[in-house]
Amino acid sequence: MIKFIKNFRKDDSGAVTVDWVVLTAAVAALAGAAYSAIDGANTTVTGNTATYITDHGAATVGDGT
């Protein structure tokens, strides 16, 4: 049993896989954070543009003016 534990401790064949899984998870988390930032800013810009157009009396599509 002691020999099995010593061999198990020395064996690092799965270490590269773990590194790639952690790296992939970090990239996915960063992509999600970037998407959230862009989505929030996009909503703000869209709202501000709609307010500007409404305040300045611009014609809307299909109103016949």
Residue pairs with C-beta under 8 A, 6 or more apart in sequence:
53 60
59 65
